[in-house]
Structures are given as C-alpha cells and as structure tokens.
Amino acid sequence: METMVELRGVTKRFGTVAAVDAVDLQIRKGEFLTLLGPSGCGKTTLLRLLAGFEMPTSGQILIEGRDVSDTPPYRRDVNQVFQSYAIFPHLTVEGNISFGLKMRHLPRDEQVQRVAEATELVSLKGLEKRWPHELSGGQRQRVALARALVCRPKVLLLDEPLSALDAKLRHAMQLELKHLQRQLGITFVFVTHDQEEALIMSDRIAVISRGRIDQLGTATEIYHSPASAFTADFIGEANLLDSAILARNGVTAQVRMAEGVEVTVRASALRPESTRALLSVRPEKIYITRTKPAKDNTFKGVIEEEVFRGAMDELRIRVAGKLELMAMVANESAHEHAWHKGDTVYCAIHTDDIVVVEQK
C-alpha cells in the first residue's frame, strides 16, 4: 500500500531525556493507525512531531515523500483534534467549523457548502446556530472533528479525543469515528492509552514503550501474538509465566511452569540455546472443568478468588502451591456452572495459545 507518512530515525530529546528514541515508522495512505501506550511513553510527543508543534532533534518526517521535518504546522497538510476539544466558546457551531476555511480565504459559497457537508457528516445538521455551552460533550467533540475535517487534510491527528466522554457515549463515538474514517479514506493517527479503544478502532497498532515502538501490527497480531512481555501485559490481561525448558521433541518442546506442572509449546518459538522462557497465556484461553478432560497441557488447581464481571467470571486459581493463574469464563446463567472460592478445578491450555515472549 502507498505510504502517506514516514518517520526515519526520528528522535526528540528534552535535555538529556529522549521522549522519542530513533523511531522508524511507515503509515499507509487511508489507514487508521493507533499509537498506544501508558502515560509518559512518548506517544503524544510523537503526535506533536507529526503535527509540527515539535521539531525532531534528529531524523526525518515525510508526508507523501516530502520532508516536513522543519516545516511549521500551518504549512503541513495535517489537522489535529485535541483531548480538550479546543473549540471557540464565542463562536457558534457553524462559526467554529468554518474558522479554518476563513483563514484560508476560501470563497463564501465554498465555505457554506463545505460546512453543510461537514455538519451532515458528523450528525450536527440543525445545530449550526448553537453555542458550545448549549451542546453535550459528544456534540462538542463532533464540532472539533468537523472543524478538522472541513479543511480536507491528508492526515488527521487525534490526541485522546474521547477521553472526556462517559463510557457509553465513548463506545458509540469509537464506532462512529471508525465508520467516518472508512467513509472518507483519510489517514487517521490516533493516540490513546485505552487498550480496548485501540483494539476496536485500529487497522494497525503501534505499541509505544519508553519512546520506542515495542510492536507494530494489526489488533489480532498484537493481542494473540505479543512480541514482548510489555505488550502482552499492557494489551488486555495476560498470565506471564517464567518456565524452564526441559526437552525439545521435534515440533514441540516440554516446559515446566511449576513443580509438577508441565506443558508443551511450539519448538519453533524457542532458540536452540535457550534454557528458560517467559510464557504468555490469555485468561480466556484457559479451559476450566470440574473433571479431568482428555486434553494435553492439563493440570489441577484450586479457585482462590472469584470476581463477578457480568458476562464473565474472573477466577484466580492456585496451582501446585506457588503458581497463580487468572482465568476468564463465560457467566452463562445465574444458577448453572457457577464457580466458587475453594472449588477444585482442572485447567487445560492448547499449545497454540501459549506464546513465548522472552527467553534466555
């Protein structure tokens, strides 16, 4: 696919601290890319570098092959939607949306047409004459989005734009935003620390840690095949299990997670010289039964804690005295298949659901 934005060895230092550290990244034309990571990891600084609000200490930023590393924001064909909306309180919805068009001195007729298209696009039709204080949080966010889109940028940058919304509205806006991006075909670069938000909305996710890209891939790749302990732990929930490698048996290898608890993993995931491996197992991939199933990778445990989560039950299971696992099971009814503290259970994990994230 055609590249819209490219970062080549981009570093941004504040004094001796590298907020962004030698980042290489290609963002495809028309894709929804999310920069995901904890607070202080460098994702917002990376977005500001793309916007032109910060200049790189070293490296290059290219948009459609043109080096914009030293180009100010107003000369880049990008626009940004901020976390705090940043709409003008003294302008109506229509005035806010048309502000950028007036700065570009577009003909009045074209301004009117573009504003009408933008309000229709973000479901604000009929609200053009309202003031910001007369709008809900979701409507104010739509105004900010329409103001950014009306100028038809090649790249739209979004800095945690949904974080101030309540949970239900936030979920609705996630779906709306993704639908809008697909409809317009504009390249979106979205910053968030919310893992679920990233998984729902993104074509690809760049997981950021300490100013570097820890892993880049689709939501499915990032979730099911984490490349590091950091990504496995940060995206959703994961059991991280330090294990000893006992033997290699062709396509599989035998590893010990705890005394008396041995499982098989894919031998291709291990280096020949490795003696230990850190394994990642998603809680929902642990199969729980009351009787021993006829499956490989099966072991006994005792439920130490049960947490009701509505559609799911979270179980904390003690295995072999020392090992603690978290499992997630469907809560199918209020009366059947209930799990309780002190219950003895059997756990089974499919070999394909055990991911090696570190080894030594």
N, C-alpha and C positions, 0 to 999 in steps of 0.2 A: 504493500500500500504506500501511497505517496506520503512523504514526511512533511508535516506542517511546521513543527518546532523541533529544533535540535540543540542540545546542550553538549558542548565539548570540553570536558575537563573543567567545569565551572566550579570555582572556589570563591567563597565570600568570608572574609575574616573581619572580626570586630576586635581590634587589638591583637592579642595572641590566640583568640578563640576562633576556630573555624566553624561557623554556623552551617555552611555548606562546604563539603570537602570533596573536590575533584569528581563532580557528578557528570556522568555521560548518560544522555537520555534522548531518545527519539520519540516524538509524539506524532501519531499519524493524523492525517487530514480526516476530519469528521468523526474522530473518536471521543469517547468520554473517558478521560484518564483521571484517576483519583490519587492524590498524594496523601498517604495515610501514615499516621504515627503519633506518638504521645507528645504532650506539651514539651517544647524546648528541643525537639528533634531536628528542626531546620526546615520544615515543610512550608511555613508561612514566608520565611526568608526566600526560599526557592520561588514562591509565587511572586513576591515583590521584585525579584530579579527578572522574571518574565515580563512583569508589568512595566519595568523601567524605574520603579521607585528606589531601587538599589542598583548599584553598578558592581559587576564582579571584580574581585581582587585579581583574578586570573581566569583564563578560559574564554570561550566564545558562546554567544547565544544567537542562533539563526532562526529567522521566521521566513518560510518559503525560500530558503537558501541565501537570504540576505542577512549579513552580520549586523545585528542591532545592539551589540554589547554596550555601546556608548550612546545609544540613541535615547532621547528623553521620552517619557510616556506618551505625550501628545503626538509624537511622530511615529509611534508604533501602531499597527492596525490591530490593537487589542483593547478590550474593555474589562472592567472588574466590577463584581458585585461584592459588597462588603458585609461582614458579620452584623454590623450595626445598622444596616440598610443605607444610612447616609443620604437620605432624601431631604430635600429642602423644605422646612416647615412653612415657609412663606409663599410656596408655590402650590397650585392645585396639582392633581394627578396629571392632567394634560400639560401643565407647565413644567413639571418635573421630567416627564418623558421627552418633551420637545427641547429641553435645555441644550443637549449636545448638538442637536440639529441647528439651533440658532447660532451656537458658537462656530459652526461650520459654514454659516451664512447660506444655507440651502434656501431655494425659493419657497415662498409661503405655501403654495399649493402642494409642493412635495412634502413639506413638514406636516401638513394636515393629513395627507394620505398615509404617511408613514406612522403617525401617531394612531390613526384609526386602525391600521393593520396590527400595530403592537398591542393596543388595548384589547383587540379581538383575540389575539394570540394568547394572552395571559389571563383571559377571562375578567377583564376590567371594564368591559363595554357598559356604558351607562353611569360610570363613576367618574368620568373625566373632570367634572367640576368640583369634586370633593377635595377637602383639605386633608393633609396627612393625619391630623388629630381625629378625623372622622372615620378613619379606616381601622380595620383589625390588623393584627400582626401579620397574618398571611397576606392581606391585601397590600400592606406596605412593602412586603418582600416582593410581591408581584410588580409593584411600581418600580422598585430598584432593578428588577430583572428586565422589565420593558425598557427602561431608560438605557440600559446597557445594550440591549438587542437592537434598538431602533436605529443605531448608527451602523449596524451590519458589520461588526468586527469579524476578522478571520479567526480570532481566538477569544473565547470568553473565559475569564478567570474568576473563580468563585471561592471566597475565603470564609468557610464555615457559615454559609448564608442562612442555614436553617436552625442554627443552634438556639436561637431565642424563642422558637415556637414550641407550643406544647406537643406532647408525644403524638397524639392522634393527627393533628394538623401537619406535623413534621413528616409523618409517614405518607400522608396524602400528597404533600409537596414533593417528596422524593420521587414518587411515581410520575407526577406532573412534569417535573423537571427533566426526567429521563425521556419521557414521551416528546417533550418540546425539543430536546436536543436531537432526537432521531428525525423529527419533522423538519427541522431547519438544516441539519447536516453541518452545523458549526462545530469546530473543535472546542470542547469544554475541558478545562483543567480545574479540578475541584479539590479543595483542601478540607480534610476532616480528621478528627481523632476517633470518630464513631465507626467501629468495625462493621456493624450491621448496615449502616448507611452506605459504606463503601461497597459491600458485597451486593447490595440491592441495585445500585445505580451504575456501576462501572463496567466499561468494556475491558479495561486493564487497571490494575492497582500497582502503584509503586510504594512499597513499604519502606518508610524512612526511619533510620536509626543513627543518631549522632552525626547528622549531616551527610550521611551516605545512603544510597539505595540498597537496602538489605535484600530485597527480592522484587522482581517486576514480572507480572504475569496476569492472566485472567483471574476472576474471582474463584473459579473452580480450582485452578492450579495453586493459587495462594492458600486456599483453605485445605485442600486434600493432599497437597504435596509441598508443605513448607520446607524451605531450603535451610532454615536455621532454627535454633531454639527460640530466638527472639520472635520470629514471625509466627511460629507455632503457638507460642504463649500469648502473643498480642492479638492474633486473629481468633476470635471466639474463645473456647475453652480447650485445654489440652492437658493430658496426663504426660508429664515428662519423666521418663524412667531411665535411670542410669543402670546399664546392664553389662554383664560380662559375656564375651563371645566364647562359646565352648567348642564348637566344631562347625565345619563347613561341609555340607552334604550335597554337592552339585549345585542345583539351582536355589537351594535354601541353606540357611545357617541356623544353628541352635544357639540361643542366648538365654542367660539366666537373669531374670528381673529381681528375684529374691530367692532365698533358700527354699528349694522345693518348688519354685515357680519358673518353669522353662517354657519358652515359646520359639516358634520358627519365624525367621524374617527372610526377605529376598537377599540371597548372597550377592547379587549384582550391586546392591546398595552399599556393600562393605569393601573397604580397601583390604588387600591381601595381608598387610602388616598389622591391621587393627586388632586390638585385644579387648577394647571396651567401646560401647556405643550408647549414645543418648537417644532413646526412642520416644516418638510422639504418637499418642493414641487419642483420638477424639472420644469424648464421653459417650456420644450416641452410637459409637461403633462397638461398644462392649455389650455383648448379648447376655442377658441375665435370665436364669431359670432357677426353679426350686429343686429340680432333679438334674443329675449329671447328663448333659447332652452328648451325643455321639459325634463330637467335633474335636478337631485338633486345637491346640492352644487353649485348653480348658483348665481351670483351677478353682478351688473353693475359697470363699470369703464370708465375712460377717458384716452386715449393714451396721455402721456406727451412727449414721445420721440420715434422716430422710427429710427433704425440703420440698414442699408442695409449690409448684410453679404453674399451676393452672393446667395447661395441656400436657405438661411434662412433670415428672418427678425427678429431682436430683438426689442421687444416692451416693453417700460416702461409704466406701467398702474397705474394710481392713483385711489384708491378705498376708498370710504367713507371719503374722505378728507385727511386722515392721512396715510393710508396703501399704500405702493408702491410694486407692483409685477413686475417681469420680466417674459415675455413670449417669446417663440420662435415659429414662424410659418413658414411653407414652402413658399418659394417665387416661385410660380408655373409659373408665366409668367411676362412679363414686363408691362402688361396692366390690367390684371384681379386681383381681390382680393387684391388690394394694400391697405395698412393701412397707415394712416397719423396722425400726431400730431393734437389733438383736437377731433378726432373721438370718439363717444360714442360706447362702445362695451359691450358685455356680456361675462363673464368668467365662465367656468364650470370646476370642478375638480372631478375626480372619487375618491370615498372613498379609493380605494386600492392604489391610487397614493399619499396619504398623509401619511408621515412617522413620527412617534413620535421619536424624537432624545434625548430629555431631558424632565423631568417633576419634579414638586415639589408640 
